């Protein structure tokens, strides 16, 4: 198992280099001259020349990329064109907010989605099942930034129950987490339902029933555990969308996370900041995918046996 | 002669299964209405005078007989803007999926067909694309190219390309060793002919389903990018852009954010229902 984890972590390296190259090349098309952005319009030719040399912008793109890569390996993402502060530090300040938001929204999603899915499957075609399936169908289609605005309108602007923006207390996280978690919860609930439906028709469930195993135990130990593998897959697939959604949710609720940092950097043409944010987002995404893969082993001993 | 007969009966078969699914059928009807609205948008409301031109005395009116969805902060009729927005969204959705499908599908088909080193190189590149969350990749592309409608379609298309590459590659792998492909090769067909006339038609089912759901995803991505100011710019009546500019007024005039959001949701809902229906209709083996 440890060997497998190490192998997976090593496999991340070429992917991250590839992503860095991809995003670096895309962003090299960014209009605007970074020197002008840093020094302003009234810079002297000497100052311009000196800074161009310092930043290595006179070098070919490939050389620039390799220099970037060498610094990246040392955890140095360069300096912001706007604030001149290290990009890495700014990202590390913003990152906890994004991670907190993501974890809360996954947690809220799971707490709502899994019971809904399981109950819907057990009471298939009941009124409860039909209602929850209609709600999840809508939930899967609702744009999260709009849902966020509606929640804000109702709970903060009209009822005054929850803060409408910013961070600080757990109360601040409720609306953003609901905003980001809803689409996810809807998709997970639908997946849970169909996966459970498939499992509860299996022979071993009937066997367990005829042995006299209690209903709760059958559902928990025999049915849900086996149904959970496709559910975990879906949760893993959702994470990419979740990180993209975090950018929007942060914008709606003014959460000073990585998403807002990146969007502001794009507006200010602060390329090192944009590049750094996307690379950190990608690393985060890769780590989450790795965790999801390891969860499979925890859930299914057959998969664990295959990880060597 | 016989083959056209068979083809027809296959489509009829799929259709008869599709229309038994009431949700999917309802979705299709709504989508057709939206397409008609998009086509006749200019008949319903003139772009220059009703959709773009400001009419400040008329601003922020609540929905009434004259303005079904009310007016926005510049006094423009929200219904007219939403109808014209349908045109933008459907267009962006379909074209960006077209880009994803053509570029991704082509690369995937080549990878699957030739295998070996070509396959390896193409699919590793796709893995790199897949490692970046799609929305962020689209943001990066728009950031670099600038936010015009064409760039937006390219950005959304490129960022969703890997899933089409994967689907086509898998389909190609599953049919390329079948007897009819071998037979075709035996009578001297060239590789391109085999790809075009045998392999692609046989991988249509998963592509159609993915494309339908993909259009929904592309419309959502466009609205999202416009919402954060990186997509279609005001005063163009894009739904996400309308939400973004309306949000400052939503406290006292909730209708300015209600209708654009509902439009996005309805479109995505409808496309998801059609996509699910198509999946069941095209592949009777799945329940």
Interface residues (C-beta under 8 A of the other chain):
Chain A: X15 X16 X18 X19 X21 X22 X23 X26 X27 X28 X29 X30 X31 X137 X138 X140 X141 X142 X143 X145 X146 X147 X149 X150 X153 X157 X239 X240 X241 X243 X244 X245 X247 X248 X251 X262 X263 X266 X267 X274 X278 X281 X282 X285 X286
Chain B: X124 X125 X127 X128 X129 X131 X132 X133 X134 X135 X136 X137 X139 X140 X141 X143 X144 X145 X146 X216 X220 X223 X224 X227 X228 X229 X230 X240 X243 X247 X250 X251 X254 X257 X260 X261 X264 X265 X266 X268 X269 X272 X273
